[in-house]
């Protein structure tokens, strides 16, 4: 009797276990030749996953897979018309053959699998979001002519080298090709009217792109981080560029703004550190690049700060004398981000200036007669006259005696090893320095003021503060030391700042080595 009870209990437990396994399995109706299928209707089926809902399971698809056009089950014939959601997710398949009966690839169908190439039948007219997400070995894939929409993250982080976008594709979704670091070229796109945010973000080997006039908006961060993107064509018909659309496109050297482009969001070319030429079509009704200034200027009062505002600048910008504003302080709209500017001259008529954030400025001066700003004592800085505040700094800045506040971004000046301050009372310091700069820059202060500087907020971060005699000295000798010759890391003579390591011979005989970002 005891043994019979044990057998009944064991059988019951085995039944519960089998019910649990079945409940944990994704739904399918039958299996043929190792492939599971779920019925769509009485004549059609789709391929489904072998994964368990809990995430466990070892009997996954692997090796070479061939999907037939039709399958038989219980005397009935079914056409295979879809690859179901997550069907081959994480699968260790090396190849797959799909029949011309397939119409749909559902979301996550092949995500994170080991395929290196796949040929999609021309019968396919729908590919779901994330269908090939994280297929890090996938180098070759085609987009069938029937596809009209490439959904979000469809090919994110694949190893695709080239892709052709057929004429029927109208929209490329959010992050569709994001982080495809092997992607060299994108062709086609003749019918595309929308490219989503971050669609080609971090495609670090993409070298050129043509944005057709059918695309009305270049959205946020669409090409952000495409560090090798050198040739960009913005076609007539494009109307708007959004925030950081080309962020950190370090190889971009030239951009042409067509007449149709009349809306520019803030910082579209932020940290495009080699951008040297910006031209605006002469018939653009809102913007111009007057006097070959290599910048985007507002021509009307329709744009934020109004007419004569410098909206976007670059390494080659020469600020026009007619400029009234640079950037917009109320929107945080900075015209220069990450640029390398050998010389900046602020015109006498300019009355509003947003800080040159994270820019390397060799020299900066304000023209005489400016009612708002000055560069007193040739201090190589922009001083807000009324408040005696330094607002923008350069590689050669020193602090005049009557300054009460120091703002500005010193971080780009990695070669700076001395900062001279003539103020006996420590100015309020709210500038930006790196930890290394606090350690490496020696701050020279007037005799008798060292103790005050060492106790003052901000100045107390510097490791080295020394006193010097300011009597009879207008500008410190170190600040007057001028550059004689400049070389790159290969010893080649160069005539201006060059990205990378620069080796500079100074007039006092010293040789300095520093990095230009």
Residue, then its C-alpha position, 0 to 999 in steps of 0.5 A: x500500500x505504501x509503495x502504491x502511494x509513492x508511485x501515485x505521488x511520483x506520477x503526479x509530480x511528473x505530471x506537474x513537471x510536464x505541465x510546467x514545461x509545456x506552460x513555459x514553452x512558446x506556443x507552437x502547433x507542430x514541428x517538422x524536421x526540427x523546425x517549429x511552426x504556429x498556425x496563422x490560419x488554415x493555410x498559412x504558418x510561421x516559424x517560431x522559437x524553441x526558447x522557453x518563456x523562462x529563458x531556459x532551454x538548450x534545444x535551440x536552432x543551430x547550424x544550417x537552416x532551410x525553411x521550406x515553402x510548404x510543410x505537411x501536418x496531419x494530412x494538411x499542407x501549409x504555406x510558410x509565410x512568416x518568421x515569427x517574433x524572436x524565432x532565431x533570437x540568440x540562435x547559433x545558426x551559420x546560414x539560413x535559406x528562406x523561401x519566396x513564400x515569406x512575406x513578413x519578418x517579425x520583431x527580433x526574429x534574428x536578433x543576436x544570432x550568429x549569421x554572417x550573411x542572409x538573402x531576404x526574398x523579394x516577396x518580403x514586404x515587412x521587417x519588424x523592429x529589432x529584427x537583426x538587432x546585435x547580429x554582430x557577425x552579419x556583414x551582408x544583407x539585402x533590403x527587398x524592393x517591397x519594403x517601405x519602412x525600415x523600423x527602429x533598431x532593425x540593423x542596430x550594431x550589425x557588421x554590415x559593410x554596404x547597404x542599398x536602400x531601395x526606391x520604395x523605402x519611405x522611412x528609416x526609423x530610429x536607430x535603424x543602423x546605429x553602431x554599424x561600425x563597419x558600414x562604409x557606404x549607403x546607396x539609394x535612398x531616392x524615395x526616403x522622406x524621413x530619417x529617424x533620430x540616431x539612425x546612423x549614429x556611431x557608424x564610425x567608418x561611414x565616409x559619405x552620405x547624400x541626404x536627398x531633397x525628399x528628406x525635409x528634416x535631418x533629425x537629432x543625432x542622426x549622424x552623431x559620432x560618425x567620426x570618418x564622415x567627410x563628405x556630406x551633401x545636403x540637397x535642395x529641398x531639405x528644410x531643417x537640421x535638428x540638435x547635434x545632427x552631426x555631433x562629433x563628425x570629426x572628419x567633416x571639413x566642409x558643409x553647404x547649406x542649401x536655399x531651402x534650409x531655413x530652420x537650424x536647431x542649436x549646435x547641429x555641428x557640435x564638436x566637428x573639430x575639423x570643420x573649416x568651411x561653411x557656405x550658405x546658398x546666396x538665395x537662402x531667405x533666412x541665412x547667409x555667409x556674408x563676406x566669406x565668413x565661413x559661418x551661418x549668419x541670420x539674415x532676418x529677425x525670424x531666428x531667436x536672437x534676430x538679424x545679424x546673429x552668428x548662429x554656427x561657426x567653425x575653425x575657419x570663421x572670420x566674424x563679420x563686422x556686422x555681427x551683433x550677436x554670437x549665439x543666444x544666451x536665453x536658449x544656450x545656443x552656442x555658435x562654437x563648440x569644439x572648434x580650433x580658432x587661431x585668432x578671434x576678433x570681436x567686432x565693435x558692434x557685437x553686443x551679445x556673446x555666448x561663451x566659446x565652449x570647449x574651443x581652443x582659441x589661440x588669441x582673442x581680442x575685442x575691437x576698440x569702441x565696443x560698448x559691452x566688451x573689451x580686452x583691456x591691457x591686451x589680456x587676450x580675453x573678452x572682458x565684460x566691461x561693466x562688471x569687470x568679468x572675464x567671460x571668454x579666455x584664450x591660450x594666452x590669457x592673463x588676468x588684469x588688475x581690476x578684474x573681479x570675476x573670471x569665467x571661461x573654459x580653460x580645459x582645451x589649453x592642455x599645454x598651459x603651464x602658467x597663469x598670471x593674475x595681476x589682481x591683489x584681491x583674488x577674483x571670484x573664480x568660476x572657470x573650468x579647469x581639468x584636474x591635471x591643469x590644477x596640478x600642472x599650471x603655476x598661478x603667478x600672483x602679486x607679491x603679498x597676495x599668495x596667502x589670500x589666493x591659497x584660501x580663496x574658493x576655486x584658487x585653492x584647487x591649484x597646487x602651485x601658487x607663486x608670487x611675482x613683482x608686478x611693478x613696471x610690468x605690463x604683460x608678463x614675460x612668459x605671456x610675451x614669448x611668441x611662437x617661432x615655428x610649429x611642427x607636427x609629430x612627424x617633424x613636418x613644419x606646419x603653419x597653424x594649429x593641427x589636430x594631434x600633437x604639436x611641437x612648438x619652438x618659442x622665441x625664448x628658445x624653449x620647445x613645447x609639446x602639446x595636444x590640440x583636440 
